């Protein structure tokens, strides 16, 4: 039973990694389309991808506090839910500011998933 549970956990981690990887690799090609839709300058368009990485940096600080209070499994579940919610909400963006905020939160969720999943796999 324990082997089956571990195999299922690894499968879920793998599927989350695939989804996370697709979003990271697909953001850059979509910048041109986003630039046209929101009528952005090149500087504004460059900030979109940067916000994802800024969110990743913020997640490191968040993880310091989260790992002291919660188990890694719960952090992973909440971060995955946050990531999925942001992916859904991202499609409803009306303004450039909303887009930046959603990408920032998406970056936070993405990096927390990545960091915690590596830790869970190492355990």
C-alpha positions as a Markdown table, in Angstrom:
| # | Residue | x | y | z |
|---|---|---|---|---|
| 1 | Unk | 0.0 | 0.0 | 0.0 |
| 2 | Unk | 2.8 | 2.4 | 0.9 |
| 3 | Unk | 4.5 | 1.8 | -2.5 |
| 4 | Unk | 1.2 | 2.6 | -4.3 |
| 5 | Unk | 0.8 | 5.8 | -2.3 |
| 6 | Unk | 4.4 | 6.8 | -3.1 |
| 7 | Unk | 3.9 | 6.1 | -6.8 |
| 8 | Unk | 0.7 | 8.2 | -6.9 |
| 9 | Unk | 2.5 | 11.0 | -5.1 |
| 10 | Unk | 5.3 | 10.9 | -7.7 |
| 11 | Unk | 2.8 | 10.9 | -10.5 |
| 12 | Unk | 1.1 | 14.0 | -9.1 |
| 13 | Unk | 4.4 | 15.8 | -8.7 |
| 14 | Unk | 5.3 | 14.9 | -12.2 |
| 15 | Unk | 2.0 | 16.2 | -13.6 |
| 16 | Unk | 2.3 | 19.4 | -11.7 |
| 17 | Unk | 5.9 | 19.9 | -13.0 |
| 18 | Unk | 4.6 | 19.4 | -16.6 |
| 19 | Unk | 1.9 | 22.0 | -16.1 |
| 20 | Unk | 4.4 | 24.4 | -14.4 |
| 21 | Unk | 7.0 | 23.8 | -17.1 |
| 22 | Unk | 4.5 | 24.6 | -19.9 |
| 23 | Unk | 3.5 | 27.9 | -18.3 |
| 24 | Unk | 7.1 | 29.0 | -17.9 |
| 25 | Unk | 8.0 | 28.1 | -21.5 |
| 26 | Unk | 4.8 | 29.5 | -23.0 |
| 27 | Unk | 4.9 | 32.9 | -21.3 |
| 28 | Unk | 7.7 | 34.3 | -23.5 |
| 29 | Unk | 6.1 | 33.4 | -26.9 |
| 30 | Unk | 2.8 | 35.0 | -25.7 |
| 31 | Unk | 4.4 | 38.3 | -24.9 |
| 32 | Unk | 4.0 | 39.5 | -28.5 |
| 33 | Unk | 0.3 | 38.7 | -28.4 |
| 34 | Unk | -0.1 | 40.3 | -25.0 |
| 35 | Unk | 1.8 | 43.4 | -26.2 |
| 36 | Unk | -0.6 | 43.8 | -29.1 |
| 37 | Unk | -3.8 | 43.2 | -27.0 |
| 38 | Unk | -2.8 | 45.7 | -24.3 |
| 39 | Unk | -0.9 | 48.0 | -26.6 |
| 40 | Unk | 2.2 | 47.9 | -24.6 |
| 41 | Unk | 5.7 | 49.4 | -25.1 |
| 42 | Unk | 8.7 | 47.1 | -25.3 |
| 43 | Unk | 9.6 | 48.1 | -21.7 |
| 44 | Unk | 6.2 | 47.3 | -20.4 |
| 45 | Unk | 6.2 | 43.9 | -22.2 |
| 46 | Unk | 9.6 | 43.0 | -20.8 |
| 47 | Unk | 8.3 | 43.7 | -17.3 |
| 48 | Unk | 5.7 | 40.9 | -17.7 |
| 49 | Unk | 8.3 | 38.1 | -17.7 |
| 50 | Unk | 10.3 | 39.9 | -15.0 |
| 51 | Unk | 7.3 | 39.9 | -12.7 |
| 52 | Unk | 7.3 | 36.1 | -12.7 |
| 53 | Unk | 10.9 | 36.0 | -11.6 |
| 54 | Unk | 10.4 | 38.7 | -9.0 |
| 55 | Unk | 7.6 | 36.5 | -7.6 |
| 56 | Unk | 10.0 | 33.6 | -7.5 |
| 57 | Unk | 12.4 | 35.7 | -5.4 |
| 58 | Unk | 9.6 | 36.7 | -3.1 |
| 59 | Unk | 8.7 | 33.0 | -2.7 |
| 60 | Unk | 12.1 | 32.2 | -1.2 |
| 61 | Unk | 11.4 | 34.6 | 1.7 |
| 62 | Unk | 7.9 | 33.3 | 2.1 |
| 63 | Unk | 9.2 | 29.7 | 2.2 |
| 64 | Unk | 11.4 | 30.6 | 5.1 |
| 65 | Unk | 8.4 | 31.4 | 7.2 |
| 66 | Unk | 6.0 | 28.9 | 5.8 |
| 67 | Unk | 8.2 | 25.9 | 6.4 |
| 68 | Unk | 8.5 | 26.8 | 10.0 |
| 69 | Unk | 4.7 | 26.7 | 10.5 |
| 70 | Unk | 3.4 | 24.1 | 8.1 |
| 71 | Unk | 4.3 | 20.7 | 6.7 |
| 72 | Unk | 5.7 | 20.6 | 3.2 |
| 73 | Unk | 2.8 | 18.6 | 1.9 |
| 74 | Unk | 0.3 | 21.3 | 2.8 |
| 75 | Unk | 2.5 | 24.0 | 1.4 |
| 76 | Unk | 2.6 | 22.1 | -1.8 |
| 77 | Unk | -1.1 | 21.7 | -2.0 |
| 78 | Unk | -1.9 | 25.3 | -1.3 |
| 79 | Unk | 0.8 | 26.5 | -3.7 |
| 80 | Unk | -0.6 | 24.2 | -6.4 |
| 81 | Unk | -4.1 | 25.5 | -5.8 |
| 82 | Unk | -2.8 | 29.1 | -5.9 |
| 83 | Unk | -1.0 | 28.4 | -9.2 |
| 84 | Unk | -4.1 | 26.8 | -10.8 |
| 85 | Unk | -6.3 | 29.7 | -9.6 |
| 86 | Unk | -3.9 | 32.2 | -11.1 |
| 87 | Unk | -3.8 | 30.4 | -14.4 |
| 88 | Unk | -7.6 | 30.5 | -14.5 |
| 89 | Unk | -7.8 | 34.1 | -13.4 |
| 90 | Unk | -5.1 | 35.2 | -15.8 |
| 91 | Unk | -7.5 | 34.7 | -18.6 |
| 92 | Unk | -9.9 | 37.3 | -17.2 |
| 93 | Unk | -7.3 | 40.1 | -17.0 |
| 94 | Unk | -8.6 | 43.5 | -18.2 |
| 95 | Unk | -5.8 | 45.9 | -17.3 |
| 96 | Unk | -2.0 | 45.8 | -17.5 |
| 97 | Unk | -1.7 | 46.3 | -13.7 |
| 98 | Unk | -3.9 | 43.2 | -13.1 |
| 99 | Unk | -1.8 | 41.3 | -15.5 |
| 100 | Unk | 1.4 | 42.2 | -13.6 |
| 101 | Unk | -0.1 | 41.3 | -10.2 |
| 102 | Unk | -1.4 | 38.0 | -11.5 |
| 103 | Unk | 1.9 | 37.1 | -13.1 |
| 104 | Unk | 3.7 | 38.0 | -9.8 |
| 105 | Unk | 1.4 | 35.7 | -7.8 |
| 106 | Unk | 1.8 | 33.0 | -10.5 |
| 107 | Unk | 5.6 | 33.3 | -10.1 |
| 108 | Unk | 5.3 | 33.0 | -6.3 |
| 109 | Unk | 3.2 | 29.8 | -6.7 |
| 110 | Unk | 5.4 | 28.4 | -9.4 |
| 111 | Unk | 8.6 | 28.7 | -7.4 |
| 112 | Unk | 7.1 | 27.4 | -4.2 |
| 113 | Unk | 5.8 | 24.4 | -6.1 |
| 114 | Unk | 9.3 | 23.9 | -7.6 |
| 115 | Unk | 11.1 | 24.3 | -4.3 |
| 116 | Unk | 8.8 | 22.1 | -2.2 |
| 117 | Unk | 8.5 | 19.4 | -4.8 |
| 118 | Unk | 12.3 | 19.0 | -4.9 |
| 119 | Unk | 12.3 | 18.7 | -1.2 |
| 120 | Unk | 9.4 | 16.2 | -1.2 |
| 121 | Unk | 11.2 | 14.1 | -3.8 |
| 122 | Unk | 14.4 | 14.1 | -1.8 |
| 123 | Unk | 12.6 | 12.8 | 1.2 |
